Amino acid sequence: MVDKGENESCCMPMDGGIGSCKVESVISIDDRGQMVIPKSIRDMAKIRAGDKLAVISWEKGGEVCCISLIKVDNLAGMVKGLLGPLMKDILAG
């Protein structure tokens, strides 16, 4: 694993990572803790009414430094893709 500098974000892709990360929008949280995902982003991500989103957080130094939303429909495939090879190695060993 690559050791990150103190000021480097924990959600920056490591060498060999795929995809990209960019700021799409800045939103506010209201006094009830609610936020609105802008329509343009919902359209790009194909998020529709009734969709379920998983909230994923990364910690650095004991504090949450990055939060992501992943459609639950995609989460199972992602977990299988990440854990499948690991479990295969564990079961084979």
C-alpha positions in Angstrom: 0.0 0.0 0.0 1.2 3.5 -0.8 2.0 5.7 2.2 0.1 9.0 1.7 1.4 12.4 2.8 -0.2 14.2 5.7 -2.0 16.7 3.5 -3.0 14.2 0.8 -6.7 13.2 0.5 -7.6 9.7 1.4 -9.8 9.3 -1.6 -7.1 10.1 -4.2 -6.6 7.2 -6.5 -3.4 5.2 -5.9 -1.0 4.4 -8.7 -2.7 2.0 -11.1 -6.2 3.1 -10.0 -9.0 3.4 -12.5 -11.6 6.1 -13.0 -11.4 9.7 -12.0 -12.5 11.9 -9.1 -13.8 15.4 -9.5 -15.9 18.0 -7.7 -19.3 17.9 -9.4 -21.2 20.2 -7.1 -21.1 21.9 -3.7 -24.2 21.3 -1.6 -25.5 22.3 1.8 -26.9 20.3 4.6 -30.0 21.8 6.2 -30.8 22.0 9.9 -32.4 18.6 9.7 -29.3 17.0 8.2 -30.8 16.7 4.8 -29.2 17.4 1.4 -30.3 17.6 -2.2 -28.4 15.9 -4.9 -28.6 18.2 -7.9 -30.8 17.0 -10.8 -27.9 17.2 -13.3 -25.9 14.7 -11.1 -28.9 12.5 -10.5 -29.4 12.3 -14.3 -25.7 11.6 -15.0 -25.7 8.8 -12.3 -29.1 7.5 -13.4 -30.4 7.9 -9.8 -34.2 7.7 -9.8 -36.9 8.1 -7.1 -36.9 5.0 -4.9 -33.3 4.1 -5.6 -31.2 3.1 -2.6 -27.8 4.5 -2.1 -25.1 3.1 0.3 -23.1 5.7 2.2 -19.4 4.7 2.1 -16.9 6.5 4.3 -13.1 6.5 4.5 -11.2 7.4 7.7 -7.8 9.0 8.1 -6.4 9.7 11.5 -9.6 8.7 13.2 -11.8 11.1 11.3 -14.0 10.6 8.3 -12.3 12.4 5.4 -14.3 11.3 2.4 -17.9 10.1 1.9 -19.2 8.5 -1.3 -22.6 7.3 -2.4 -23.0 4.1 -4.4 -26.2 2.7 -5.8 -27.0 -0.4 -3.8 -27.7 -2.2 -7.1 -24.0 -1.8 -8.0 -22.7 -2.5 -4.5 -23.0 -6.3 -4.6 -21.0 -6.6 -7.8 -18.3 -4.3 -6.4 -18.0 -6.3 -3.2 -17.9 -9.5 -5.2 -15.2 -8.1 -7.5 -13.1 -7.0 -4.5 -13.6 -9.9 -2.1 -14.0 -12.7 -4.6 -10.3 -13.1 -5.5 -9.3 -12.7 -1.9 -11.8 -15.4 -0.7 -10.6 -17.6 -3.6 -7.0 -17.3 -2.3 -8.0 -17.9 1.3 -10.0 -21.0 0.4 -7.2 -22.3 -1.9 -4.6 -21.8 0.8 
